Structures are given as C-alpha cells and as structure tokens.
C-alpha cells in the first residue's frame, strides 16, 4: 500500500506560537491519515517535490513509500503496512 508522509508547516508554526506539541507529521494512505511526531520507514522511499500538482491537503513536498512505516506520536505507535 502506498504511503505518503508530509510535514504540516501550519502546525509547526501554531505549536511554536501557542507552546503546544501537536504532531506535525502525517502518514496518508488510501484508508487513513495518521499523525505523528516521528516516522520510521522500513525500506526504500522517494522524496517528491511537485509544486504544480500538490496533494489534496496542499503539500508540495512529501515522501512516498510502499515499505512498512511506523508512526510514533507521544506514547502511541501505529504500524502501517
């Protein structure tokens, strides 16, 4: 299953402004969106820059992989295969 991982710049700015720690990373699949502070990719991946065709969320830079991914947020880990 294809996974796309991107950084939400708006959340990073909001975290800094408000003293919060909301997870700014998103792992998107066809089935779910998982928020994370850290992402581990267990295999090959590619970094994509596509300013002419951003993702639906507006991301212009993201990582794509079919490898298993572990998304870590606080004390919670989610494995996406």
PDB file of N, CA, C and O in Angstrom, chain B, residues numbered from 101:
ATOM      1  N   UNK B 101       0.844  -1.172   0.000  1.00  0.00           N
ATOM      2  CA  UNK B 101       0.000   0.000   0.000  1.00  0.00           C
ATOM      3  C   UNK B 101       0.898   1.246   0.000  1.00  0.00           C
ATOM      4  O   UNK B 101       1.851   1.340   0.773  1.00  0.00           O
ATOM      5  N   UNK B 102       0.579   2.178  -0.865  1.00  0.00           N
ATOM      6  CA  UNK B 102       1.339   3.419  -0.961  1.00  0.00           C
ATOM      7  C   UNK B 102       1.063   4.307   0.258  1.00  0.00           C
ATOM      8  O   UNK B 102      -0.083   4.499   0.663  1.00  0.00           O
ATOM      9  N   UNK B 103       2.139   4.837   0.823  1.00  0.00           N
ATOM     10  CA  UNK B 103       2.028   5.772   1.939  1.00  0.00           C
ATOM     11  C   UNK B 103       2.723   7.064   1.546  1.00  0.00           C
ATOM     12  O   UNK B 103       3.802   7.044   0.953  1.00  0.00           O
ATOM     13  N   UNK B 104       2.099   8.186   1.879  1.00  0.00           N
ATOM     14  CA  UNK B 104       2.693   9.500   1.647  1.00  0.00           C
ATOM     15  C   UNK B 104       2.864  10.172   2.998  1.00  0.00           C
ATOM     16  O   UNK B 104       1.931  10.240   3.797  1.00  0.00           O
ATOM     17  N   UNK B 105       4.069  10.667   3.239  1.00  0.00           N
ATOM     18  CA  UNK B 105       4.402  11.282   4.520  1.00  0.00           C
ATOM     19  C   UNK B 105       4.752  12.744   4.262  1.00  0.00           C
ATOM     20  O   UNK B 105       5.592  13.047   3.415  1.00  0.00           O
ATOM     21  N   UNK B 106       4.110  13.638   4.988  1.00  0.00           N
ATOM     22  CA  UNK B 106       4.454  15.047   4.819  1.00  0.00           C
ATOM     23  C   UNK B 106       4.405  15.797   6.131  1.00  0.00           C
ATOM     24  O   UNK B 106       3.858  15.319   7.124  1.00  0.00           O
ATOM     25  N   UNK B 107       4.995  16.994   6.115  1.00  0.00           N
ATOM     26  CA  UNK B 107       5.092  17.854   7.292  1.00  0.00           C
ATOM     27  C   UNK B 107       4.083  18.985   7.153  1.00  0.00           C
ATOM     28  O   UNK B 107       4.044  19.662   6.125  1.00  0.00           O
ATOM     29  N   UNK B 108       3.277  19.189   8.169  1.00  0.00           N
ATOM     30  CA  UNK B 108       2.299  20.272   8.171  1.00  0.00           C
ATOM     31  C   UNK B 108       2.960  21.526   8.764  1.00  0.00           C
ATOM     32  O   UNK B 108       3.076  21.664   9.982  1.00  0.00           O
ATOM     33  N   UNK B 109       3.386  22.430   7.883  1.00  0.00           N
ATOM     34  CA  UNK B 109       4.074  23.658   8.317  1.00  0.00           C
ATOM     35  C   UNK B 109       3.195  24.517   9.217  1.00  0.00           C
ATOM     36  O   UNK B 109       3.696  25.167  10.135  1.00  0.00           O
ATOM     37  N   UNK B 110       1.892  24.524   8.962  1.00  0.00           N
ATOM     38  CA  UNK B 110       0.969  25.343   9.749  1.00  0.00           C
ATOM     39  C   UNK B 110       0.945  24.872  11.205  1.00  0.00           C
ATOM     40  O   UNK B 110       0.889  25.689  12.124  1.00  0.00           O
ATOM     41  N   UNK B 111       0.989  23.539  11.414  1.00  0.00           N
ATOM     42  CA  UNK B 111       1.008  23.028  12.779  1.00  0.00           C
ATOM     43  C   UNK B 111       2.317  23.356  13.488  1.00  0.00           C
ATOM     44  O   UNK B 111       2.318  23.630  14.688  1.00  0.00           O
ATOM     45  N   UNK B 112       3.422  23.330  12.764  1.00  0.00           N
ATOM     46  CA  UNK B 112       4.708  23.689  13.370  1.00  0.00           C
ATOM     47  C   UNK B 112       4.670  25.142  13.840  1.00  0.00           C
ATOM     48  O   UNK B 112       5.098  25.448  14.953  1.00  0.00           O
ATOM     49  N   UNK B 113       4.161  26.031  13.000  1.00  0.00           N
ATOM     50  CA  UNK B 113       4.051  27.451  13.386  1.00  0.00           C
ATOM     51  C   UNK B 113       3.101  27.629  14.568  1.00  0.00           C
ATOM     52  O   UNK B 113       3.393  28.371  15.505  1.00  0.00           O
ATOM     53  N   UNK B 114       1.963  26.940  14.511  1.00  0.00           N
ATOM     54  CA  UNK B 114       0.983  27.031  15.587  1.00  0.00           C
ATOM     55  C   UNK B 114       1.558  26.490  16.897  1.00  0.00           C
ATOM     56  O   UNK B 114       1.339  27.077  17.957  1.00  0.00           O
ATOM     57  N   UNK B 115       2.289  25.378  16.831  1.00  0.00           N
ATOM     58  CA  UNK B 115       2.918  24.822  18.034  1.00  0.00           C
ATOM     59  C   UNK B 115       3.868  25.834  18.667  1.00  0.00           C
ATOM     60  O   UNK B 115       3.870  26.021  19.884  1.00  0.00           O
ATOM     61  N   UNK B 116       4.668  26.478  17.835  1.00  0.00           N
ATOM     62  CA  UNK B 116       5.640  27.458  18.350  1.00  0.00           C
ATOM     63  C   UNK B 116       4.922  28.648  18.976  1.00  0.00           C
ATOM     64  O   UNK B 116       5.288  29.103  20.060  1.00  0.00           O
ATOM     65  N   UNK B 117       3.896  29.150  18.285  1.00  0.00           N
ATOM     66  CA  UNK B 117       3.160  30.322  18.764  1.00  0.00           C
ATOM     67  C   UNK B 117       2.404  30.040  20.058  1.00  0.00           C
ATOM     68  O   UNK B 117       2.354  30.890  20.947  1.00  0.00           O
ATOM     69  N   UNK B 118       1.809  28.836  20.167  1.00  0.00           N
ATOM     70  CA  UNK B 118       0.929  28.523  21.287  1.00  0.00           C
ATOM     71  C   UNK B 118       1.576  27.641  22.355  1.00  0.00           C
ATOM     72  O   UNK B 118       0.921  27.270  23.329  1.00  0.00           O
ATOM     73  N   UNK B 119       2.859  27.303  22.181  1.00  0.00           N
ATOM     74  CA  UNK B 119       3.522  26.453  23.164  1.00  0.00           C
ATOM     75  C   UNK B 119       2.955  25.051  23.226  1.00  0.00           C
ATOM     76  O   UNK B 119       2.965  24.425  24.286  1.00  0.00           O
ATOM     77  N   UNK B 120       2.465  24.552  22.114  1.00  0.00           N
ATOM     78  CA  UNK B 120       1.860  23.215  22.061  1.00  0.00           C
ATOM     79  C   UNK B 120       2.827  22.228  21.414  1.00  0.00           C
ATOM     80  O   UNK B 120       3.916  22.600  20.978  1.00  0.00           O
ATOM     81  N   UNK B 121       2.410  20.960  21.360  1.00  0.00           N
ATOM     82  CA  UNK B 121       3.226  19.914  20.748  1.00  0.00           C
ATOM     83  C   UNK B 121       2.333  18.965  19.946  1.00  0.00           C
ATOM     84  O   UNK B 121       2.410  17.747  20.105  1.00  0.00           O
ATOM     85  N   UNK B 122       1.495  19.528  19.094  1.00  0.00           N
ATOM     86  CA  UNK B 122       0.605  18.732  18.243  1.00  0.00           C
ATOM     87  C   UNK B 122       1.461  18.065  17.165  1.00  0.00           C
ATOM     88  O   UNK B 122       2.298  18.735  16.560  1.00  0.00           O
ATOM     89  N   UNK B 123       1.276  16.751  16.905  1.00  0.00           N
ATOM     90  CA  UNK B 123       2.101  16.064  15.911  1.00  0.00           C
ATOM     91  C   UNK B 123       1.981  16.701  14.525  1.00  0.00           C
ATOM     92  O   UNK B 123       0.876  16.782  13.988  1.00  0.00           O
ATOM     93  N   UNK B 124       3.100  17.161  13.927  1.00  0.00           N
ATOM     94  CA  UNK B 124       3.043  17.847  12.640  1.00  0.00           C
ATOM     95  C   UNK B 124       3.250  16.944  11.426  1.00  0.00           C
ATOM     96  O   UNK B 124       3.125  17.404  10.291  1.00  0.00           O
ATOM     97  N   UNK B 125       3.565  15.670  11.648  1.00  0.00           N
ATOM     98  CA  UNK B 125       3.775  14.754  10.529  1.00  0.00           C
ATOM     99  C   UNK B 125       2.499  13.979  10.259  1.00  0.00           C
ATOM    100  O   UNK B 125       1.785  13.601  11.188  1.00  0.00           O
ATOM    101  N   UNK B 126       2.213  13.742   8.987  1.00  0.00           N
ATOM    102  CA  UNK B 126       1.038  12.959   8.608  1.00  0.00           C
ATOM    103  C   UNK B 126       1.468  11.844   7.675  1.00  0.00           C
ATOM    104  O   UNK B 126       2.196  12.069   6.707  1.00  0.00           O
ATOM    105  N   UNK B 127       1.006  10.629   7.979  1.00  0.00           N
ATOM    106  CA  UNK B 127       1.203   9.489   7.090  1.00  0.00           C
ATOM    107  C   UNK B 127      -0.158   9.200   6.474  1.00  0.00           C
ATOM    108  O   UNK B 127      -1.089   8.788   7.166  1.00  0.00           O
ATOM    109  N   UNK B 128      -0.266   9.420   5.166  1.00  0.00           N
ATOM    110  CA  UNK B 128      -1.533   9.246   4.465  1.00  0.00           C
ATOM    111  C   UNK B 128      -1.525   7.945   3.668  1.00  0.00           C
ATOM    112  O   UNK B 128      -0.561   7.644   2.963  1.00  0.00           O
ATOM    113  N   UNK B 129      -2.599   7.185   3.785  1.00  0.00           N
ATOM    114  CA  UNK B 129      -2.816   6.015   2.946  1.00  0.00           C
ATOM    115  C   UNK B 129      -4.203   6.164   2.332  1.00  0.00           C
ATOM    116  O   UNK B 129      -4.904   7.138   2.605  1.00  0.00           O
ATOM    117  N   UNK B 130      -4.595   5.209   1.513  1.00  0.00           N
ATOM    118  CA  UNK B 130      -5.944   5.266   0.932  1.00  0.00           C
ATOM    119  C   UNK B 130      -7.006   5.025   1.995  1.00  0.00           C
ATOM    120  O   UNK B 130      -8.181   5.321   1.776  1.00  0.00           O
ATOM    121  N   UNK B 131      -6.602   4.487   3.146  1.00  0.00           N
ATOM    122  CA  UNK B 131      -7.552   4.148   4.209  1.00  0.00           C
ATOM    123  C   UNK B 131      -7.549   5.096   5.400  1.00  0.00           C
ATOM    124  O   UNK B 131      -8.552   5.211   6.105  1.00  0.00           O
ATOM    125  N   UNK B 132      -6.406   5.788   5.635  1.00  0.00           N
ATOM    126  CA  UNK B 132      -6.321   6.579   6.869  1.00  0.00           C
ATOM    127  C   UNK B 132      -5.295   7.684   6.774  1.00  0.00           C
ATOM    128  O   UNK B 132      -4.465   7.716   5.866  1.00  0.00           O
ATOM    129  N   UNK B 133      -5.370   8.593   7.737  1.00  0.00           N
ATOM    130  CA  UNK B 133      -4.362   9.630   7.974  1.00  0.00           C
ATOM    131  C   UNK B 133      -3.915   9.461   9.422  1.00  0.00           C
ATOM    132  O   UNK B 133      -4.730   9.532  10.342  1.00  0.00           O
ATOM    133  N   UNK B 134      -2.619   9.239   9.620  1.00  0.00           N
ATOM    134  CA  UNK B 134      -2.093   9.044  10.966  1.00  0.00           C
ATOM    135  C   UNK B 134      -1.138  10.186  11.277  1.00  0.00           C
ATOM    136  O   UNK B 134      -0.210  10.443  10.511  1.00  0.00           O
ATOM    137  N   UNK B 135      -1.356  10.871  12.388  1.00  0.00           N
ATOM    138  CA  UNK B 135      -0.499  11.976  12.823  1.00  0.00           C
ATOM    139  C   UNK B 135       0.650  11.427  13.660  1.00  0.00           C
ATOM    140  O   UNK B 135       0.481  10.453  14.394  1.00  0.00           O
ATOM    141  N   UNK B 136       1.829  12.061  13.546  1.00  0.00           N
ATOM    142  CA  UNK B 136       2.995  11.552  14.272  1.00  0.00           C
ATOM    143  C   UNK B 136       3.993  12.664  14.568  1.00  0.00           C
ATOM    144  O   UNK B 136       4.001  13.715  13.926  1.00  0.00           O
ATOM    145  N   UNK B 137       4.843  12.392  15.575  1.00  0.00           N
ATOM    146  CA  UNK B 137       5.999  13.235  15.871  1.00  0.00           C
ATOM    147  C   UNK B 137       7.236  12.659  15.188  1.00  0.00           C
ATOM    148  O   UNK B 137       8.195  13.380  14.912  1.00  0.00           O
ATOM    149  N   UNK B 138       7.208  11.368  14.921  1.00  0.00           N
ATOM    150  CA  UNK B 138       8.350  10.659  14.340  1.00  0.00           C
ATOM    151  C   UNK B 138       7.820   9.565  13.430  1.00  0.00           C
ATOM    152  O   UNK B 138       6.793   8.950  13.718  1.00  0.00           O
ATOM    153  N   UNK B 139       8.538   9.317  12.308  1.00  0.00           N
ATOM    154  CA  UNK B 139       8.144   8.280  11.368  1.00  0.00           C
ATOM    155  C   UNK B 139       9.373   7.448  11.023  1.00  0.00           C
ATOM    156  O   UNK B 139      10.433   7.988  10.705  1.00  0.00           O
ATOM    157  N   UNK B 140       9.219   6.126  11.089  1.00  0.00           N
ATOM    158  CA  UNK B 140      10.288   5.209  10.717  1.00  0.00           C
ATOM    159  C   UNK B 140       9.848   4.475   9.455  1.00  0.00           C
ATOM    160  O   UNK B 140       8.797   3.836   9.437  1.00  0.00           O
ATOM    161  N   UNK B 141      10.661   4.570   8.394  1.00  0.00           N
ATOM    162  CA  UNK B 141      10.364   3.904   7.128  1.00  0.00           C
ATOM    163  C   UNK B 141      11.290   2.709   7.024  1.00  0.00           C
ATOM    164  O   UNK B 141      12.511   2.860   7.040  1.00  0.00           O
ATOM    165  N   UNK B 142      10.706   1.507   6.916  1.00  0.00           N
ATOM    166  CA  UNK B 142      11.488   0.281   6.901  1.00  0.00           C
ATOM    167  C   UNK B 142      11.642  -0.243   5.472  1.00  0.00           C
ATOM    168  O   UNK B 142      11.163  -1.329   5.146  1.00  0.00           O
ATOM    169  N   UNK B 143      12.315   0.538   4.624  1.00  0.00           N
ATOM    170  CA  UNK B 143      12.546   0.121   3.249  1.00  0.00           C
ATOM    171  C   UNK B 143      12.752   1.321   2.349  1.00  0.00           C
ATOM    172  O   UNK B 143      12.892   2.446   2.829  1.00  0.00           O
ATOM    173  N   UNK B 144      12.771   1.088   1.047  1.00  0.00           N
ATOM    174  CA  UNK B 144      13.022   2.175   0.098  1.00  0.00           C
ATOM    175  C   UNK B 144      11.885   3.195   0.082  1.00  0.00           C
ATOM    176  O   UNK B 144      10.724   2.875   0.341  1.00  0.00           O
ATOM    177  N   UNK B 145      12.260   4.424  -0.228  1.00  0.00           N
ATOM    178  CA  UNK B 145      11.282   5.506  -0.324  1.00  0.00           C
ATOM    179  C   UNK B 145      11.804   6.532  -1.307  1.00  0.00           C
ATOM    180  O   UNK B 145      12.954   6.457  -1.741  1.00  0.00           O
ATOM    181  N   UNK B 146      10.962   7.489  -1.657  1.00  0.00           N
ATOM    182  CA  UNK B 146      11.417   8.586  -2.523  1.00  0.00           C
ATOM    183  C   UNK B 146      10.825   9.887  -2.035  1.00  0.00           C
ATOM    184  O   UNK B 146       9.699   9.929  -1.541  1.00  0.00           O
ATOM    185  N   UNK B 147      11.599  10.952  -2.180  1.00  0.00           N
ATOM    186  CA  UNK B 147      11.194  12.295  -1.798  1.00  0.00           C
ATOM    187  C   UNK B 147      10.699  13.001  -3.055  1.00  0.00           C
ATOM    188  O   UNK B 147      11.399  13.039  -4.067  1.00  0.00           O
ATOM    189  N   UNK B 148       9.476  13.569  -2.988  1.00  0.00           N
ATOM    190  CA  UNK B 148       8.839  14.178  -4.154  1.00  0.00           C
ATOM    191  C   UNK B 148       8.616  15.663  -3.912  1.00  0.00           C
ATOM    192  O   UNK B 148       8.130  16.060  -2.853  1.00  0.00           O
ATOM    193  N   UNK B 149       8.973  16.481  -4.895  1.00  0.00           N
ATOM    194  CA  UNK B 149       8.637  17.906  -4.895  1.00  0.00           C
ATOM    195  C   UNK B 149       7.775  18.141  -6.121  1.00  0.00           C
ATOM    196  O   UNK B 149       8.229  17.955  -7.250  1.00  0.00           O
ATOM    197  N   UNK B 150       6.519  18.552  -5.901  1.00  0.00           N
ATOM    198  CA  UNK B 150       5.595  18.726  -7.007  1.00  0.00           C
ATOM    199  C   UNK B 150       4.764  19.997  -6.807  1.00  0.00           C
ATOM    200  O   UNK B 150       3.611  19.917  -6.384  1.00  0.00           O
ATOM    201  N   UNK B 151       5.345  21.182  -7.109  1.00  0.00           N
ATOM    202  CA  UNK B 151       4.615  22.429  -6.888  1.00  0.00           C
ATOM    203  C   UNK B 151       3.421  22.590  -7.827  1.00  0.00           C
ATOM    204  O   UNK B 151       2.455  23.272  -7.485  1.00  0.00           O
ATOM    205  N   UNK B 152       3.479  21.971  -9.006  1.00  0.00           N
ATOM    206  CA  UNK B 152       2.366  22.113  -9.967  1.00  0.00           C
ATOM    207  C   UNK B 152       1.187  21.210  -9.612  1.00  0.00           C
ATOM    208  O   UNK B 152       0.042  21.519  -9.943  1.00  0.00           O
ATOM    209  N   UNK B 153       1.468  20.088  -8.935  1.00  0.00           N
ATOM    210  CA  UNK B 153       0.411  19.140  -8.576  1.00  0.00           C
ATOM    211  C   UNK B 153       0.533  18.753  -7.112  1.00  0.00           C
ATOM    212  O   UNK B 153       0.951  17.636  -6.807  1.00  0.00           O
ATOM    213  N   UNK B 154       0.174  19.660  -6.189  1.00  0.00           N
ATOM    214  CA  UNK B 154       0.265  19.338  -4.762  1.00  0.00           C
ATOM    215  C   UNK B 154      -0.774  18.288  -4.377  1.00  0.00           C
ATOM    216  O   UNK B 154      -1.716  18.026  -5.126  1.00  0.00           O
ATOM    217  N   UNK B 155      -0.592  17.698  -3.213  1.00  0.00           N
ATOM    218  CA  UNK B 155      -1.594  16.780  -2.682  1.00  0.00           C
ATOM    219  C   UNK B 155      -2.868  17.557  -2.360  1.00  0.00           C
ATOM    220  O   UNK B 155      -2.853  18.787  -2.307  1.00  0.00           O
ATOM    221  N   UNK B 156      -3.954  16.847  -2.148  1.00  0.00           N
ATOM    222  CA  UNK B 156      -5.236  17.492  -1.842  1.00  0.00           C
ATOM    223  C   UNK B 156      -5.144  18.375  -0.599  1.00  0.00           C
ATOM    224  O   UNK B 156      -5.867  19.366  -0.488  1.00  0.00           O
ATOM    225  N   UNK B 157      -4.257  18.023   0.339  1.00  0.00           N
ATOM    226  CA  UNK B 157      -4.085  18.810   1.569  1.00  0.00           C
ATOM    227  C   UNK B 157      -3.236  20.056   1.334  1.00  0.00           C
ATOM    228  O   UNK B 157      -3.123  20.905   2.219  1.00  0.00           O
ATOM    229  N   UNK B 158      -2.632  20.173   0.137  1.00  0.00           N
ATOM    230  CA  UNK B 158      -1.819  21.332  -0.186  1.00  0.00           C
ATOM    231  C   UNK B 158      -0.315  21.082  -0.128  1.00  0.00           C
ATOM    232  O   UNK B 158       0.472  21.948  -0.512  1.00  0.00           O
ATOM    233  N   UNK B 159       0.089  19.904   0.349  1.00  0.00           N
ATOM    234  CA  UNK B 159       1.523  19.599   0.455  1.00  0.00           C
ATOM    235  C   UNK B 159       2.168  19.580  -0.931  1.00  0.00           C
ATOM    236  O   UNK B 159       1.631  19.004  -1.878  1.00  0.00           O
ATOM    237  N   UNK B 160       3.326  20.221  -1.022  1.00  0.00           N
ATOM    238  CA  UNK B 160       4.074  20.251  -2.283  1.00  0.00           C
ATOM    239  C   UNK B 160       5.328  19.382  -2.223  1.00  0.00           C
ATOM    240  O   UNK B 160       5.940  19.092  -3.251  1.00  0.00           O
ATOM    241  N   UNK B 161       5.705  18.970  -1.012  1.00  0.00           N
ATOM    242  CA  UNK B 161       6.846  18.085  -0.794  1.00  0.00           C
ATOM    243  C   UNK B 161       6.382  16.957   0.120  1.00  0.00           C
ATOM    244  O   UNK B 161       5.740  17.206   1.140  1.00  0.00           O
ATOM    245  N   UNK B 162       6.706  15.718  -0.242  1.00  0.00           N
ATOM    246  CA  UNK B 162       6.327  14.581   0.582  1.00  0.00           C
ATOM    247  C   UNK B 162       7.244  13.403   0.276  1.00  0.00           C
ATOM    248  O   UNK B 162       7.998  13.421  -0.697  1.00  0.00           O
ATOM    249  N   UNK B 163       7.166  12.390   1.115  1.00  0.00           N
ATOM    250  CA  UNK B 163       7.895  11.140   0.916  1.00  0.00           C
ATOM    251  C   UNK B 163       6.869  10.081   0.546  1.00  0.00           C
ATOM    252  O   UNK B 163       5.810   9.989   1.167  1.00  0.00           O
ATOM    253  N   UNK B 164       7.185   9.283  -0.467  1.00  0.00           N
ATOM    254  CA  UNK B 164       6.331   8.165  -0.875  1.00  0.00           C
ATOM    255  C   UNK B 164       7.066   6.863  -0.623  1.00  0.00           C
ATOM    256  O   UNK B 164       8.270   6.762  -0.858  1.00  0.00           O
ATOM    257  N   UNK B 165       6.325   5.856  -0.138  1.00  0.00           N
ATOM    258  CA  UNK B 165       6.908   4.539   0.071  1.00  0.00           C
ATOM    259  C   UNK B 165       5.822   3.474   0.068  1.00  0.00           C
ATOM    260  O   UNK B 165       4.673   3.731   0.429  1.00  0.00           O
ATOM    261  N   UNK B 166       6.206   2.284  -0.343  1.00  0.00           N
ATOM    262  CA  UNK B 166       5.351   1.108  -0.201  1.00  0.00           C
ATOM    263  C   UNK B 166       5.841   0.243   0.953  1.00  0.00           C
ATOM    264  O   UNK B 166       5.218  -0.764   1.290  1.00  0.00           O
ATOM    265  N   UNK B 167       6.954   0.637   1.557  1.00  0.00           N
ATOM    266  CA  UNK B 167       7.548  -0.110   2.671  1.00  0.00           C
ATOM    267  C   UNK B 167       6.709   0.075   3.936  1.00  0.00           C
ATOM    268  O   UNK B 167       5.941   1.031   4.041  1.00  0.00           O
ATOM    269  N   UNK B 168       6.858  -0.841   4.895  1.00  0.00           N
ATOM    270  CA  UNK B 168       6.188  -0.655   6.183  1.00  0.00           C
ATOM    271  C   UNK B 168       6.664   0.638   6.853  1.00  0.00           C
ATOM    272  O   UNK B 168       7.831   1.016   6.747  1.00  0.00           O
ATOM    273  N   UNK B 169       5.740   1.302   7.541  1.00  0.00           N
ATOM    274  CA  UNK B 169       6.027   2.568   8.217  1.00  0.00           C
ATOM    275  C   UNK B 169       5.515   2.479   9.651  1.00  0.00           C
ATOM    276  O   UNK B 169       4.433   1.949   9.902  1.00  0.00           O
ATOM    277  N   UNK B 170       6.296   2.997  10.580  1.00  0.00           N
ATOM    278  CA  UNK B 170       5.852   3.111  11.970  1.00  0.00           C
ATOM    279  C   UNK B 170       5.717   4.597  12.278  1.00  0.00           C
ATOM    280  O   UNK B 170       6.675   5.358  12.141  1.00  0.00           O
ATOM    281  N   UNK B 171       4.518   5.002  12.696  1.00  0.00           N
ATOM    282  CA  UNK B 171       4.243   6.391  13.063  1.00  0.00           C
ATOM    283  C   UNK B 171       4.195   6.472  14.586  1.00  0.00           C
ATOM    284  O   UNK B 171       3.454   5.732  15.233  1.00  0.00           O
ATOM    285  N   UNK B 172       4.991   7.378  15.153  1.00  0.00           N
ATOM    286  CA  UNK B 172       5.105   7.491  16.607  1.00  0.00           C
ATOM    287  C   UNK B 172       4.609   8.871  17.038  1.00  0.00           C
ATOM    288  O   UNK B 172       5.101   9.896  16.567  1.00  0.00           O
ATOM    289  N   UNK B 173       3.628   8.878  17.942  1.00  0.00           N
ATOM    290  CA  UNK B 173       3.090  10.117  18.498  1.00  0.00           C
ATOM    291  C   UNK B 173       2.948   9.926  20.000  1.00  0.00           C
ATOM    292  O   UNK B 173       2.161   9.097  20.456  1.00  0.00           O
ATOM    293  N   UNK B 174       3.713  10.697  20.768  1.00  0.00           N
ATOM    294  CA  UNK B 174       3.726  10.578  22.229  1.00  0.00           C
ATOM    295  C   UNK B 174       4.030   9.134  22.614  1.00  0.00           C
ATOM    296  O   UNK B 174       5.103   8.629  22.283  1.00  0.00           O
ATOM    297  N   UNK B 175       3.117   8.461  23.301  1.00  0.00           N
ATOM    298  CA  UNK B 175       3.341   7.069  23.733  1.00  0.00           C
ATOM    299  C   UNK B 175       2.644   6.068  22.822  1.00  0.00           C
ATOM    300  O   UNK B 175       2.524   4.894  23.170  1.00  0.00           O
ATOM    301  N   UNK B 176       2.189   6.516  21.670  1.00  0.00           N
ATOM    302  CA  UNK B 176       1.406   5.665  20.765  1.00  0.00           C
ATOM    303  C   UNK B 176       2.196   5.366  19.497  1.00  0.00           C
ATOM    304  O   UNK B 176       2.762   6.272  18.886  1.00  0.00           O
ATOM    305  N   UNK B 177       2.234   4.089  19.098  1.00  0.00           N
ATOM    306  CA  UNK B 177       2.886   3.690  17.837  1.00  0.00           C
ATOM    307  C   UNK B 177       1.848   3.029  16.956  1.00  0.00           C
ATOM    308  O   UNK B 177       1.058   2.206  17.419  1.00  0.00           O
ATOM    309  N   UNK B 178       1.852   3.397  15.667  1.00  0.00           N
ATOM    310  CA  UNK B 178       0.959   2.790  14.692  1.00  0.00           C
ATOM    311  C   UNK B 178       1.804   2.254  13.562  1.00  0.00           C
ATOM    312  O   UNK B 178       2.595   2.988  12.970  1.00  0.00           O
ATOM    313  N   UNK B 179       1.642   0.970  13.255  1.00  0.00           N
ATOM    314  CA  UNK B 179       2.385   0.380  12.133  1.00  0.00           C
ATOM    315  C   UNK B 179       1.470   0.309  10.930  1.00  0.00           C
ATOM    316  O   UNK B 179       0.354  -0.205  11.006  1.00  0.00           O
ATOM    317  N   UNK B 180       1.959   0.833   9.819  1.00  0.00           N
ATOM    318  CA  UNK B 180       1.210   0.824   8.566  1.00  0.00           C
ATOM    319  C   UNK B 180       1.971  -0.038   7.572  1.00  0.00           C
ATOM    320  O   UNK B 180       3.138   0.223   7.282  1.00  0.00           O
ATOM    321  N   UNK B 181       1.327  -1.040   7.063  1.00  0.00           N
ATOM    322  CA  UNK B 181       1.974  -1.945   6.093  1.00  0.00           C
ATOM    323  C   UNK B 181       1.473  -1.711   4.708  1.00  0.00           C
ATOM    324  O   UNK B 181       1.909  -2.382   3.772  1.00  0.00           O
TER     325      UNK B 181
END
